[in-house]
């Protein structure tokens, strides 16, 4: 496992983001899905979010322990913290994707920042690794956001 140095962000929710950044390049997701309790590989994007929340002290406070994307969405809908794709997210919010644009979210990541109508993310299980990605704010693959308090 490789860990990378990162610059600390001076914004709210920065601890979660900094922990996610420290995992960039991790391949296969073993630390995240095994921490969750799985004995073999699963789709691990949500496990990564939960692991980062655990490491930051936010698990079950502002982020639930979830391994299935739809369960994370349901949690935020129940808490009144779900925002549709027209929302402008902030650092540390979660972003949910619908790759097939079939109305079912299939992936989740963490917002690193939003700048010039581009959303910068840190995602687990992006090409089977923890990776930075970016999307246009109005991208059709964005399903919605959770507003982390």
N, C-alpha and C positions, 0 to 999 in steps of 0.2 A: 504494500500500500504506500502511495506517495502522498505527502502533504505539501502544500504550497504556502508560501508567505503571502500575507494579504495586508492591505492598509485598512485600518479601522475606519468605519463610517461614523460620522458624527450625527446621525439622524435617529429618529425613533425606530424601534424594531431592529436597530443595528446589530444587536447581539445575535439574533437569529440569522441575519444575513452574513455576518462575519463567520459564524460557525459553518454555514453552507459554503462560503468561499474557501474555507480551510480544507474542504473535501474535494475541490476541483481536481479532476483527473482520476479519481478513484474509479476503477473499472469493476464491473460485475455486481456491485451492490451488496456483497456478502456481509459487511458490518451492519447494514441497515435491515435487511430482511432476516438475518439471524438474530439480531437484537429484538426484532418484533416477535420472534418465536417460531419462524419457519425453519424447517430442516433442509429444504431445498429451494432453489431459485424460484421466485415469483416476480411478476411485474412489480417493480419496487419503487416507483416514483413517490407514492404516498408513504411508504415505509421510510424513505429518506426524509420527507417533511417531518414525520413524527419523531424520528431520531434527532433531527436538528432541534426540534422543540424540546425534547427531553434534555439535550445537552445545554440548551439556553435557559432551562428552568420554566419554560412556557407550556410544557405538556399538561393538558387538562386544565389549564388556566385560560389561555387564549387559542390554543391549538389542540384538537383532540388526538388521541392515538387512533390512527386509521390506516388501513392498508388497501382499502378499496376506494377509488376516487369518489364514487357516488355517495359513500358514507360521509366523506368530508363535506360535500355539498349540502347534504341533509342537515348536518350539524350546524352549519352557518345559516342555513335557511331557518332552522328552528330558533336560533339565537337572534334573528333579525339582522345578521351581519353579511348576508348574501347580497352581492351587487351584480347587476347584469353587465353585459359586455360594453355598454355605453359609459360605464363608470370610468373615471380616471384614477387608477390605483396609485398607491404610495409605497415607498420602501418597506419591505417586510410583509406586505399583503401577499396572499396566495393567488395564483392565476390558474384557472382551469381551462383545458383545451378540449376541443371536439374535432379531432383530425379528419374524420369522415363527414363532418357537418351533417350528422344524422340525428342531432338532438340529444346525444348521449356523450357525456364527457369521458374522455379516455386517459387523461394525463393531467398532472398538477406540477407546478413549480413555484418558486419564491421570486417575488419582484425585488431585483437589486436596485433599480432606479427607473425613472421615466424621464426622458429628455428629448426634446424636439420631436414629439409624436412617435417616439420609439420606446418600446418597453424592453428593458434589459432584465434577463432572468438567470437564475441558477436552478438547474433541474437535475434530479436524479433520474437514472434510466433514460437518458437521452443518448441514443446510440450505445446503450449499455454502460454509460459512465456518468459521473457528475460533470456537468458541462454548462458553460455560459451560452445563452442564446439570445437573440433579439427578434422582435416582431413589431410591425407597424401597429400603432394604437388601435386602428380600425380593422385589423386582420380578421378575416372570416373564420379562422380556426379558434379564436378566443371564445370560450363559452361563458365565462364570467369570472368573478373575483370574490374572495372573502376579505372583508375589512377587519384587519387584526387590531384589536384595542390594546 
